């Protein structure tokens, strides 16, 4: 049979019916197997299949037959004549005929059955598989339903104990899966899963084919789980993935760890058991430690971990493998590298906040802990293995690059809410294990987003500053602008923005501290009330989005070039005061302190002093350093600190009448005398000014020399 099929099907061809007919039966008799099966075909498939086909008839005879040879010749001629008159039929009927003939012949007495040497009956399983393979190879004008019928018969013709039963199981499962993908029949998916389970039992545990079958079974089960939400399927998936993890070599466990973690993640979302998500987080953390940063699997692990942690805290919100070589610590080269690394780390950490949240664990880390994390990182090991052939400059360049990237951090800009978690609330804990208040959720999502954007560290002004230490608070306020300027990304959380139109009305644009946070940050991403990204554009920086930048200009009144490329200092001081004039702070004196970074001034912080004093000290510094008397152009209530100054920044909401004087001394040498005289006359006609000793020592003009005294 196999030889006959191979001789007939030498090339891809149209489908055909293969008919086995014993000459012991009269082809013209109404009781013959041929006519009965053709009738069955006609009833079952009439007008259903349109693929042209040939009819191949294989005559067989029993060597023990008592029929005369002339009768056999006559029946052979009759059979030939009959087949020439047959209409074209669909090829799938061939398998029904094969099945029927097999059943008919197995009911006959053993003496009446053809011997294997005369009949291809024993080769039917092979014949069916060959036909199946031929027809599935033909991609055009084929009927998937008919091929599946063929697959079912091929499986039925192969007994369970047959050594080749694995093939029809897999073939039929694949066909059913294909039809499921095209038509979505649930029964096809169910049967395919059953066939995959059975097929896996025909292969030993160490055979690659079994691994492939189990993987396909996993995929099918997950597809059914997504549709039916069956925990039975999910439990089987978890069981399959645990077994797969055990079979996976340690060097290639990342994907297996994440696959199991994903299944546990799904189970947690259904059941909410804390131990389940804890295991998923643990598996993802283990996966993230298998590869260094930059490797695709490392990135993939971080992304999965972020998803699990995000689920854990109740919010919706994997490149070439670098082999880590150990360095000989006793070698001189290693000692020099370690010394260079230590020096570079010391320089870097002095420029970043004293405390940072470790996004991977959610734990608040001081500088010692930050350094400890680095020294146990893959980046540190890679630096130790740098080739000794590098010269000093190349070595330092690579060390600085790696360390700078490692300590990149994300900052949070937000409107403070009620019961924000402070240092004492977070110290010694993981933010992922905190409650679910708005303040705690902000810290959790900050760390999740840092992970998603492939950063290890995050900073928030709520919990990363010891506000009980006046010295630390002084340092933090003086360094805050530089921290936002140095941050890799600033996450702006807008709790009151629910749609695109409400952005410009957010209270965030009215708060004092957020001005310097916006101006200092190179890269900004805005998130709305539910922690979804404000803009759906592909921009990694909302300041680079022209439409959004225009909204920022409208909301702040700040020119676009300042929003994207702001330089702190005294230039155009009056305009900078104007930007802050509509903003408010919870503590009155913060309205001045929040501008220290914008003007690049360093003044002591005295919480408890009045806002008038704080604003007055700031204005004195601006005038004395810049000589820009346009800050004196205001109308309103004078300050008790100095009557030349307003009581607060509200008067600066008006556009200045005087042109600002450049802060660069070299640009102030040619001051216009006429303008100076006009200024004098203007001030001379203003209400009487009372100037007390303010120790103002401006470069020009002398403030206390203008005006009248009582």
C-alpha positions as CSV (number, residue, x, y, z in Angstrom):
1,X,0.0,0.0,0.0
2,X,2.8,2.4,0.9
3,X,4.7,1.7,-2.3
4,X,1.5,2.1,-4.3
5,X,0.7,5.5,-2.7
6,X,4.3,6.7,-3.2
7,X,4.2,5.7,-6.9
8,X,0.9,7.5,-7.4
9,X,1.6,10.7,-5.4
10,X,5.0,11.5,-6.8
11,X,4.1,15.2,-6.8
12,X,1.5,17.4,-5.1
13,X,-1.8,16.6,-6.8
14,X,-5.5,17.0,-6.5
15,X,-7.3,14.9,-3.9
16,X,-8.5,11.5,-4.7
17,X,-10.6,8.6,-3.5
18,X,-8.7,5.4,-2.7
19,X,-11.0,2.3,-2.9
20,X,-10.0,-1.2,-1.9
21,X,-12.3,-3.8,-3.6
22,X,-12.1,-7.6,-3.1
23,X,-12.9,-9.4,-6.4
24,X,-14.7,-12.0,-4.3
25,X,-17.5,-9.5,-4.5
26,X,-19.4,-8.7,-7.6
27,X,-18.9,-5.0,-8.4
28,X,-22.4,-4.9,-10.0
29,X,-24.1,-6.4,-7.0
30,X,-26.2,-4.0,-4.9
31,X,-24.9,-5.8,-1.8
32,X,-21.2,-5.2,-2.4
33,X,-19.2,-3.1,-0.1
34,X,-18.3,-0.7,-2.9
35,X,-21.9,0.3,-3.8
36,X,-22.9,0.5,-0.1
37,X,-20.1,2.9,0.7
38,X,-20.6,5.0,-2.4
39,X,-24.2,5.4,-1.3
40,X,-23.0,6.4,2.2
41,X,-20.7,8.9,0.6
42,X,-23.5,10.3,-1.6
43,X,-25.8,10.8,1.3
44,X,-23.2,12.3,3.6
45,X,-21.3,14.5,1.3
46,X,-23.6,15.3,-1.7
47,X,-22.8,18.8,-3.0
48,X,-20.7,19.6,0.1
49,X,-17.3,19.4,-1.4
50,X,-16.2,20.8,-4.7
51,X,-12.6,19.9,-4.9
52,X,-12.1,17.7,-8.1
53,X,-10.6,14.2,-7.4
54,X,-9.7,10.9,-9.0
55,X,-10.9,7.5,-7.9
56,X,-8.2,5.0,-7.4
57,X,-9.5,1.4,-7.2
58,X,-7.2,-1.3,-5.9
59,X,-8.6,-4.8,-6.6
60,X,-7.7,-7.5,-4.1
61,X,-8.3,-11.2,-4.1
62,X,-8.1,-14.0,-1.6
63,X,-5.5,-16.7,-2.7
64,X,-7.9,-19.3,-1.2
65,X,-10.7,-18.1,-3.4
66,X,-12.6,-20.9,-5.3
67,X,-13.7,-18.6,-8.1
68,X,-12.6,-19.5,-11.6
69,X,-9.9,-17.2,-13.1
70,X,-12.3,-16.2,-15.9
71,X,-14.8,-14.9,-13.3
72,X,-12.0,-12.9,-11.6
73,X,-11.0,-11.4,-15.0
74,X,-14.6,-10.6,-15.8
75,X,-15.1,-8.8,-12.4
76,X,-11.9,-6.9,-12.9
77,X,-13.2,-5.7,-16.3
78,X,-16.5,-4.8,-14.7
79,X,-14.8,-2.9,-11.9
80,X,-12.7,-0.9,-14.5
81,X,-15.8,0.0,-16.5
82,X,-17.7,1.0,-13.4
83,X,-15.0,3.3,-12.1
84,X,-14.6,5.0,-15.4
85,X,-18.3,6.0,-15.1
86,X,-18.0,7.4,-11.6
87,X,-18.6,11.1,-11.1
88,X,-15.8,13.2,-9.6
89,X,-16.1,13.2,-5.8
90,X,-14.4,14.8,-2.9
91,X,-11.3,13.2,-1.6
92,X,-12.4,13.0,2.0
93,X,-14.8,10.2,1.1
94,X,-11.7,8.0,0.6
95,X,-11.2,7.8,4.3
96,X,-14.8,6.9,5.0
97,X,-14.4,4.1,2.5
98,X,-11.2,2.9,4.1
99,X,-12.8,2.9,7.5
100,X,-15.9,1.0,6.2
101,X,-13.9,-1.5,4.3
102,X,-11.8,-2.2,7.4
103,X,-14.8,-2.7,9.5
104,X,-16.4,-5.0,6.9
105,X,-13.3,-7.1,6.5
106,X,-12.8,-7.5,10.2
107,X,-16.3,-9.0,10.5
108,X,-15.6,-11.7,8.0
109,X,-14.2,-15.1,9.0
110,X,-10.4,-15.3,9.2
111,X,-10.5,-17.7,6.2
112,X,-12.2,-15.1,4.1
113,X,-9.8,-12.3,4.9
114,X,-7.1,-11.5,2.3
115,X,-3.6,-12.3,3.5
116,X,-1.2,-9.4,4.3
117,X,0.8,-10.3,1.2
118,X,-2.3,-9.8,-1.0
119,X,-4.1,-7.0,0.7
120,X,-2.8,-3.7,2.1
121,X,-5.1,-3.9,5.2
122,X,-2.2,-4.0,7.6
123,X,-0.8,-0.9,6.1
124,X,-4.0,1.2,6.5
125,X,-2.6,3.3,9.4
126,X,0.4,4.1,7.3
127,X,-1.8,4.8,4.3
128,X,-4.0,7.1,6.2
129,X,-1.1,9.1,7.6
130,X,0.4,9.4,4.1
131,X,-2.8,10.7,2.7
132,X,-3.2,13.1,5.6
133,X,0.3,14.4,5.1
134,X,-0.3,14.8,1.3
135,X,-3.5,16.7,1.8
136,X,-2.3,19.0,4.6
137,X,0.7,19.9,2.4
138,X,-1.7,21.3,-0.1
139,X,-2.4,24.8,1.0
140,X,-4.7,26.0,-1.7
141,X,-8.3,24.9,-2.3
142,X,-8.4,22.5,0.6
143,X,-11.3,22.0,3.0
144,X,-10.2,22.0,6.6
145,X,-13.3,20.2,7.8
146,X,-12.5,17.4,5.3
147,X,-8.9,17.2,6.4
148,X,-10.1,16.9,10.0
149,X,-12.3,14.1,9.0
150,X,-9.3,12.5,7.5
151,X,-7.4,13.1,10.7
152,X,-10.1,11.5,12.8
153,X,-10.0,8.4,10.6
154,X,-6.3,8.2,10.6
155,X,-6.4,8.2,14.4
156,X,-9.2,5.5,14.5
157,X,-7.2,3.3,12.1
158,X,-4.2,3.4,14.5
159,X,-4.7,1.3,17.6
160,X,-3.7,2.8,21.0
161,X,-0.9,0.2,21.3
162,X,0.5,1.1,17.9
163,X,4.0,2.5,18.0
164,X,3.0,5.2,15.5
165,X,-0.1,6.4,17.3
166,X,1.7,9.6,18.5
167,X,1.7,11.0,14.9
168,X,-2.1,11.0,14.2
169,X,-2.7,12.3,17.7
170,X,-0.4,15.3,17.1
171,X,-1.6,15.8,13.5
172,X,-5.3,15.9,14.4
173,X,-4.6,18.1,17.4
174,X,-2.8,20.6,15.1
175,X,-5.7,20.6,12.6
176,X,-8.3,21.2,15.3
177,X,-6.2,24.0,16.7
178,X,-6.0,25.5,13.3
179,X,-9.7,25.4,12.9
180,X,-10.2,26.8,16.4
181,X,-7.9,29.8,15.4
182,X,-10.0,30.4,12.3
183,X,-13.5,29.8,13.6
184,X,-13.3,29.8,17.5
185,X,-15.1,26.5,18.0
186,X,-14.9,25.6,21.7
187,X,-15.3,21.9,21.0
188,X,-12.2,22.0,18.8
189,X,-10.1,23.5,21.6
190,X,-11.4,21.0,24.1
191,X,-10.6,18.0,21.8
192,X,-7.2,19.4,20.9
193,X,-6.3,19.7,24.6
194,X,-7.4,16.1,25.2
195,X,-5.3,14.9,22.2
196,X,-2.3,16.8,23.5
197,X,-2.5,15.2,26.9
198,X,-2.7,11.8,25.3
199,X,0.1,12.4,22.9
200,X,2.4,13.5,25.8
201,X,2.1,10.0,27.3
202,X,3.6,8.4,24.2
203,X,7.0,10.2,24.8
204,X,9.4,9.8,27.6
205,X,10.2,12.7,29.9
206,X,13.6,13.3,28.3
207,X,12.4,13.5,24.7
208,X,12.3,17.1,23.2
209,X,9.1,16.2,21.4
210,X,7.3,15.7,24.7
211,X,8.5,19.1,25.9
212,X,7.1,20.7,22.7
213,X,3.7,18.9,23.2
214,X,3.5,20.1,26.9
215,X,4.3,23.6,25.8
216,X,1.4,23.5,23.2
217,X,-0.8,22.0,25.9
218,X,0.0,24.8,28.2
219,X,-0.8,27.4,25.5
220,X,-4.1,25.7,24.7
221,X,-5.1,25.5,28.4
222,X,-4.3,29.2,28.9
223,X,-6.4,30.0,25.8
224,X,-9.3,28.1,27.4
225,X,-8.7,29.7,30.7
226,X,-9.0,33.1,29.2
227,X,-12.3,32.2,27.6
228,X,-13.9,30.1,30.4
229,X,-12.1,31.4,33.5
230,X,-11.7,27.9,34.8
231,X,-9.5,27.5,37.8
232,X,-9.2,23.8,37.0
233,X,-7.3,24.8,33.8
234,X,-5.2,27.3,35.7
235,X,-4.2,24.8,38.3
236,X,-3.1,22.4,35.5
237,X,-1.1,25.3,33.9
238,X,0.6,25.9,37.2
239,X,1.4,22.2,37.6
240,X,2.8,22.1,34.0
241,X,4.9,25.1,34.6
242,X,6.3,23.9,37.9
243,X,7.3,20.7,36.2
244,X,8.9,22.6,33.3
245,X,10.9,24.7,35.8
246,X,12.3,21.6,37.4
247,X,13.4,20.3,34.0
248,X,15.0,23.6,33.0
249,X,18.8,23.9,33.4
250,X,19.9,26.7,35.9
251,X,21.5,28.7,33.1
252,X,18.2,28.9,31.2
253,X,15.6,29.3,33.9
254,X,14.6,33.0,33.4
255,X,11.6,32.3,31.1
256,X,10.5,29.3,33.0
257,X,10.5,31.3,36.2
258,X,8.5,34.1,34.6
259,X,6.0,31.6,33.0
260,X,5.3,30.1,36.4
261,X,5.1,33.6,38.0
262,X,2.6,34.7,35.3
263,X,0.3,31.8,36.2
264,X,0.5,32.5,39.9
265,X,-0.2,36.2,39.1
266,X,-3.4,35.1,37.3
267,X,-4.3,32.9,40.3
268,X,-3.8,35.8,42.7
269,X,-6.0,38.0,40.7
270,X,-8.7,35.3,41.1
271,X,-8.2,34.3,44.7
272,X,-6.3,37.2,46.3
273,X,-4.2,34.9,48.5
274,X,-1.1,36.9,49.7
275,X,1.3,33.9,49.5
276,X,0.5,33.4,45.8
277,X,1.5,36.9,44.7
278,X,4.5,36.8,47.1
279,X,5.7,33.6,45.3
280,X,5.2,35.4,41.9
281,X,7.2,38.4,43.1
282,X,9.9,36.1,44.5
283,X,10.2,34.2,41.2
284,X,10.4,37.4,39.1
285,X,13.1,38.8,41.4
286,X,15.0,35.6,41.0
287,X,14.6,35.9,37.2
288,X,15.8,39.5,37.2
289,X,19.0,38.4,39.0
290,X,20.0,35.8,36.3
291,X,21.1,38.4,33.7
292,X,22.8,41.8,33.9
293,X,21.0,45.1,33.0
294,X,20.8,45.5,29.2
295,X,20.0,41.8,28.6
296,X,16.5,41.3,27.1
297,X,15.6,38.8,29.8
298,X,16.6,41.3,32.5
299,X,14.3,43.9,31.0
300,X,11.5,41.4,30.7
301,X,11.9,40.3,34.3
302,X,11.8,43.8,35.5
303,X,8.6,44.5,33.5
304,X,6.9,41.4,34.9
305,X,8.0,42.2,38.4
306,X,6.6,45.7,38.1
307,X,3.2,44.2,37.0
308,X,3.1,41.8,39.9
309,X,4.0,44.5,42.4
310,X,1.4,46.8,40.9
311,X,-1.2,44.1,41.3
312,X,0.0,43.5,44.9
313,X,-0.6,47.0,45.9
314,X,-4.0,47.0,44.3
315,X,-3.4,49.4,41.4
316,X,-3.8,48.9,37.7
317,X,-1.5,50.7,36.4
318,X,14.5,40.4,28.9
319,X,20.4,42.1,24.4
320,X,23.3,39.9,24.3
321,X,24.1,37.8,27.3
322,X,27.1,39.2,29.2
323,X,29.0,36.5,31.0
324,X,29.9,37.6,34.4
325,X,33.6,36.8,35.0
326,X,35.1,36.8,38.4
327,X,38.1,39.0,39.1
328,X,41.1,38.0,41.2
329,X,40.9,40.3,44.2
330,X,44.5,39.8,45.0
331,X,45.7,41.2,41.6
332,X,47.1,44.7,41.4
333,X,44.9,45.5,38.4
334,X,41.8,44.5,40.4
335,X,42.8,46.6,43.3
336,X,43.3,49.6,41.1
337,X,39.9,49.1,39.5
338,X,38.2,48.7,42.9
339,X,39.8,52.0,44.0
340,X,38.7,53.8,40.9
341,X,35.2,52.4,41.3
342,X,35.0,53.4,44.9
343,X,36.2,57.0,44.0
344,X,33.6,57.3,41.2
345,X,30.8,56.0,43.4
346,X,31.7,58.4,46.2
347,X,31.5,61.3,43.7
348,X,28.2,60.2,42.2
349,X,26.3,59.5,45.5
350,X,27.3,63.0,46.8
351,X,25.3,64.5,44.0
352,X,22.1,62.5,44.5
353,X,19.6,62.5,47.4
354,X,20.7,61.1,50.7
355,X,17.9,58.6,50.7
356,X,16.3,56.8,47.8
357,X,13.6,54.2,47.4
358,X,15.0,50.9,45.9
359,X,12.3,50.3,43.2
360,X,13.0,46.5,43.1
361,X,12.3,45.9,46.8
362,X,10.5,49.1,47.8
363,X,12.9,49.7,50.7
364,X,14.2,53.1,51.6
365,X,18.0,53.1,51.4
366,X,20.5,55.6,52.7
367,X,23.9,56.1,51.0
368,X,25.5,53.1,52.7
369,X,22.7,50.9,51.5
370,X,22.8,52.3,48.0
371,X,26.5,51.5,47.8
372,X,25.9,48.1,49.2
373,X,23.3,47.3,46.5
374,X,25.7,48.5,43.8
375,X,28.6,46.3,45.2
376,X,26.3,43.2,44.9
377,X,25.1,44.1,41.4
378,X,26.0,42.6,38.0
379,X,27.3,46.0,37.0
380,X,29.9,46.0,39.7
381,X,31.0,42.5,38.8
382,X,31.3,43.5,35.1
383,X,33.5,46.5,36.1
384,X,35.8,44.2,38.1
385,X,36.2,42.1,34.9
386,X,37.2,44.9,32.6
387,X,40.2,44.0,30.5
388,X,43.6,45.2,31.8
389,X,44.4,46.4,28.3
390,X,42.3,49.5,28.9
391,X,44.3,52.6,29.6
392,X,43.4,54.9,32.5
393,X,41.2,57.2,30.6
394,X,39.3,54.4,29.0
395,X,38.9,52.7,32.3
396,X,37.6,55.8,34.0
397,X,35.2,56.5,31.2
398,X,33.7,53.1,31.4
399,X,33.5,53.1,35.2
400,X,31.8,56.5,35.3
401,X,29.3,55.5,32.6
402,X,28.3,52.3,34.3
403,X,28.0,53.9,37.8
404,X,26.1,56.9,36.5
405,X,23.6,54.7,34.8
406,X,23.2,52.5,37.9
407,X,22.4,55.4,40.2
408,X,19.9,57.0,37.8
409,X,16.7,57.8,39.7
410,X,13.2,58.9,39.2
411,X,11.6,61.8,41.1
412,X,8.0,62.4,42.0
413,X,6.2,65.7,41.6
414,X,2.7,65.9,43.1
415,X,0.3,67.9,45.2
416,X,0.7,66.8,48.8
417,X,-2.4,65.1,50.2
418,X,-3.6,64.2,53.6
419,X,-1.5,61.8,55.7
420,X,1.4,61.5,53.3
421,X,3.8,58.8,54.6
422,X,6.9,60.4,56.2
423,X,10.3,59.0,56.8
424,X,9.3,57.3,60.1
425,X,6.4,55.6,58.3
426,X,8.6,54.0,55.6
427,X,12.0,53.4,57.3
428,X,12.7,49.7,57.6
429,X,9.7,48.7,55.5
430,X,8.9,48.0,51.9
431,X,6.5,50.5,50.4
432,X,4.9,47.5,48.6
433,X,3.8,46.2,52.0
434,X,2.3,49.5,53.2
435,X,-1.5,50.1,53.1
436,X,-3.4,51.6,50.3
437,X,-4.0,55.2,51.2
438,X,-3.5,57.7,48.5
439,X,-0.1,58.7,49.8
440,X,1.1,55.1,50.2
441,X,-0.2,54.3,46.7
442,X,1.8,57.2,45.3
443,X,5.0,55.7,46.6
444,X,4.1,52.3,45.4
445,X,3.3,53.4,41.9
446,X,6.4,55.6,41.8
447,X,8.5,52.5,42.3
448,X,6.5,50.5,39.9
449,X,6.9,53.1,37.2
450,X,10.6,53.4,37.9
451,X,10.9,49.6,37.3
452,X,8.8,49.8,34.2
453,X,11.2,52.5,32.8
454,X,14.2,50.4,33.8
455,X,15.4,52.6,36.7
456,X,16.4,51.2,40.1
457,X,15.9,54.2,42.3
458,X,13.1,56.6,43.1
459,X,12.8,59.8,45.2
460,X,9.8,61.5,46.8
461,X,9.9,64.6,49.0
462,X,7.4,63.0,51.4
463,X,9.5,60.2,52.8
464,X,13.0,60.7,51.6
465,X,13.8,63.7,53.8
466,X,14.1,63.7,57.6
467,X,12.0,66.8,58.3
468,X,12.8,66.6,62.0
469,X,16.4,67.4,61.2
470,X,16.9,71.1,60.4
471,X,20.3,70.5,59.0
472,X,19.0,67.8,56.6
473,X,16.0,69.9,55.7
474,X,18.3,72.9,54.9
475,X,20.5,70.7,52.7
476,X,17.4,69.2,50.9
477,X,15.8,72.5,50.1
478,X,19.1,73.9,48.9
479,X,19.7,70.8,46.7
480,X,16.2,70.1,45.5
481,X,16.5,71.9,42.2
482,X,19.7,70.1,41.4
483,X,18.1,66.7,42.3
484,X,15.2,67.3,39.9
485,X,17.6,68.6,37.3
486,X,19.8,65.4,37.7
487,X,16.9,63.0,37.8
488,X,16.5,60.7,34.8
489,X,12.7,61.3,34.8
490,X,10.1,63.1,36.8
491,X,6.8,61.5,37.3
492,X,4.1,64.1,37.7
493,X,1.0,62.7,39.4
494,X,-2.2,64.8,38.7
495,X,-4.8,63.4,41.1
496,X,-7.5,65.8,39.8
497,X,-7.0,65.2,36.0
498,X,-9.7,62.9,34.7
499,X,-9.7,63.9,31.0
500,X,-7.5,65.7,28.5
501,X,-9.4,69.0,28.9
502,X,-8.8,69.2,32.7
503,X,-5.0,69.3,32.5
504,X,-4.6,73.1,32.5
505,X,-7.0,73.4,35.5
506,X,-5.1,71.0,37.7
507,X,-4.2,72.3,41.2
508,X,-0.7,71.1,40.5
509,X,-0.1,74.3,38.4
510,X,-1.0,76.5,41.4
511,X,1.4,75.0,44.0
512,X,4.7,76.7,44.8
513,X,7.1,73.8,44.9
514,X,5.9,72.4,41.6
515,X,7.3,75.4,39.6
516,X,10.9,74.5,40.2
517,X,10.1,70.8,39.8
518,X,8.7,71.5,36.3
519,X,11.5,73.9,35.3
520,X,14.3,71.8,36.7
521,X,13.3,68.4,35.2
522,X,14.7,67.5,31.8
523,X,12.2,64.7,31.2
524,X,8.6,64.7,32.5
525,X,5.8,62.3,32.2
526,X,2.3,63.3,33.4
527,X,0.0,60.7,34.9
528,X,-3.7,61.2,35.6
529,X,-5.9,60.2,38.6
530,X,-5.8,56.5,37.9
531,X,-2.0,56.4,37.1
532,X,-2.6,56.2,33.3
533,X,-0.3,58.1,31.1
534,X,-1.9,61.5,30.2
535,X,-0.9,61.4,26.5
536,X,-1.2,58.4,24.3
537,X,1.7,59.5,22.1
538,X,4.9,57.5,21.9
539,X,6.9,60.4,23.5
540,X,9.2,59.3,26.3
541,X,9.1,63.0,27.5
542,X,6.0,65.0,27.5
543,X,8.1,68.2,27.1
544,X,8.9,67.0,23.6
545,X,5.2,66.7,22.7
546,X,4.3,69.9,20.9
547,X,0.6,69.7,21.8
548,X,1.2,69.1,25.4
549,X,3.9,71.7,25.6
550,X,1.4,74.2,24.4
551,X,-0.9,73.3,27.2
552,X,1.9,73.7,29.7
553,X,2.6,77.2,28.3
554,X,-1.1,78.1,28.7
555,X,-1.3,76.6,32.2
556,X,1.9,78.3,33.5
557,X,2.3,81.4,31.5
558,X,5.9,80.3,30.9
559,X,7.5,80.5,27.4
560,X,8.2,77.2,25.8
561,X,11.9,77.7,25.6
562,X,12.0,78.1,29.4
563,X,9.9,75.0,29.8
564,X,12.2,72.8,27.8
565,X,15.6,74.5,28.4
566,X,15.5,76.4,31.7
567,X,18.6,77.9,33.2
568,X,18.5,78.9,36.9
569,X,19.8,82.3,37.8
570,X,18.9,86.0,37.9
571,X,18.2,86.6,34.3
572,X,14.8,88.3,33.9
573,X,14.1,88.1,37.6
574,X,10.8,90.0,37.3
575,X,9.4,87.4,34.9
576,X,10.4,84.6,37.2
577,X,8.6,86.3,40.1
578,X,5.6,86.7,37.8
579,X,5.6,82.9,37.2
580,X,5.4,82.3,40.9
581,X,2.9,85.0,41.7
582,X,-0.2,82.9,41.3
583,X,1.1,80.0,43.2
584,X,0.5,79.1,46.9
585,X,2.2,77.0,49.5
586,X,0.9,75.3,52.7
587,X,3.6,77.0,54.8
588,X,3.6,80.7,53.9
589,X,7.4,81.0,54.0
590,X,7.8,78.2,51.4
591,X,6.6,80.6,48.7
592,X,10.1,82.1,48.9
593,X,12.0,78.9,49.8
594,X,10.6,77.2,46.7
595,X,12.2,79.8,44.5
596,X,15.8,79.5,45.8
597,X,16.6,76.9,43.1
598,X,15.0,78.9,40.4
599,X,17.1,82.0,41.2
600,X,20.1,79.8,42.2
601,X,20.5,81.5,45.6
602,X,21.7,79.9,48.8
603,X,20.0,81.3,51.9
604,X,19.3,79.9,55.3
605,X,16.0,78.3,56.0
606,X,14.1,79.7,59.1
607,X,10.8,77.9,59.4
608,X,8.6,80.1,61.6
609,X,9.7,83.4,60.1
610,X,7.0,85.2,58.3
611,X,6.4,85.1,54.6
612,X,7.3,88.8,54.4
613,X,10.7,88.1,55.9
614,X,11.3,85.1,53.6
615,X,10.2,87.0,50.5
616,X,12.2,90.1,51.6
617,X,15.4,88.2,52.1
618,X,15.0,86.6,48.6
619,X,14.3,90.0,47.0
620,X,17.4,91.5,48.7
621,X,19.5,88.7,47.3
622,X,18.1,89.2,43.8
623,X,18.7,92.9,43.7
624,X,22.1,92.8,45.3
625,X,23.3,90.1,42.9
626,X,21.6,91.2,39.7
627,X,21.0,94.9,40.0
628,X,17.6,94.3,38.5
629,X,15.5,97.0,40.0
630,X,12.4,95.9,38.0
631,X,11.6,93.8,41.0
632,X,10.7,97.1,42.7
633,X,8.1,97.7,40.0
634,X,5.0,96.7,41.9
635,X,1.7,98.0,43.2
636,X,0.2,96.8,46.5
637,X,0.7,96.6,50.2
638,X,4.3,97.1,51.4
639,X,6.2,94.6,53.5
640,X,7.1,95.3,57.1
641,X,10.5,93.8,56.2
642,X,11.2,96.6,53.8
643,X,8.7,99.0,52.3
644,X,10.5,98.7,48.9
645,X,9.1,95.2,48.8
646,X,5.6,93.9,48.6
647,X,4.1,91.9,51.4
648,X,3.9,88.8,49.1
649,X,4.4,87.9,45.4
650,X,0.8,88.7,44.3
651,X,1.7,92.2,43.0
652,X,4.1,90.5,40.5
653,X,1.1,89.1,38.6
654,X,1.0,92.4,36.6
655,X,3.4,92.9,33.7
656,X,6.4,95.1,34.8
657,X,6.5,98.7,33.7
658,X,10.3,98.8,33.8
659,X,12.5,96.8,31.5
660,X,14.5,94.2,33.4
661,X,18.2,94.9,33.9
662,X,20.5,92.1,32.8
663,X,22.1,90.1,35.6
664,X,25.4,89.9,33.8
665,X,27.5,92.9,35.2
666,X,29.3,93.3,31.8
667,X,25.9,94.1,30.3
668,X,25.1,96.8,32.9
669,X,28.0,99.1,32.2
670,X,26.2,101.3,29.8
671,X,23.0,102.1,31.8
672,X,20.8,104.7,30.2
673,X,21.0,107.9,32.3
674,X,17.7,109.2,31.0
675,X,16.0,106.0,32.1
676,X,17.7,106.3,35.5
677,X,16.4,109.9,35.9
678,X,12.9,108.8,34.9
679,X,13.0,106.0,37.5
680,X,14.1,108.5,40.1
681,X,11.3,110.9,39.3
682,X,8.8,108.1,39.3
683,X,9.9,106.9,42.7
684,X,10.1,110.5,44.0
685,X,6.4,111.0,43.2
686,X,5.3,107.7,44.8
687,X,4.0,107.6,48.4
688,X,6.4,108.1,51.2
689,X,8.7,105.1,51.6
690,X,10.0,104.0,55.0
691,X,13.3,102.2,54.6
692,X,14.7,100.6,57.7
693,X,18.1,99.1,57.9
694,X,17.9,96.1,55.7
695,X,21.6,95.6,55.1
696,X,20.9,95.8,51.3
697,X,24.1,96.1,49.5
698,X,23.2,96.1,45.9
699,X,25.8,96.7,43.1
700,X,23.5,99.2,41.4
701,X,21.4,101.1,42.0
702,X,21.5,101.7,45.7
703,X,18.0,101.0,46.9
704,X,18.2,103.0,50.1
705,X,19.4,106.0,48.2
706,X,16.2,106.3,46.3
707,X,13.1,108.0,47.8
708,X,12.4,110.2,50.8
709,X,12.7,109.6,54.4
710,X,10.6,111.0,57.1
